[in-house]
Amino acid sequence: MTTPENPGNPEILGLKDALARARAASEEMASTLREGQQPETEEPLGWQPIWKRPRTPKSEADKKEELRKQRRRLQDAARRRLAAGESRRPRSRQSRIGNAAARRDARALSRVRHSTGWLW
């Protein structure tokens, strides 16, 4: 089916008018989408998830300060771990019993403890 080429035909005028309106609307929709995708930095955006926030480059001084804080945090954590390890916990028998006589006594006590007979 072919369309008649008479410009005075009301069908053709209606189609051209509809096409012009559609093109204007599509440009308007495209500009609206562009505005929505690239937020203006002057407007306060409110809360946004961290992965949607625009990245702001840090200066060298800021980077060094952040690394300094991180290093300090890690050192403090290491000190806490060390202090926790050296706290009052049950120590091994070797470190409790220093000399041979004490080791002999501990051995005898251990034998008595593990034996089935009781001392009355």
Secondary structure by P-SEA (a helix, b strand, c coil): cccccccccaaaaaaaaaaaaaaaaaaaaaaaaaaaaccccccccccccccccbbbbbcaaaaaaaaaaaaaaaaaaaaaaaaaaacccccccccccccaaaaaaaaaaaaaaacccccc
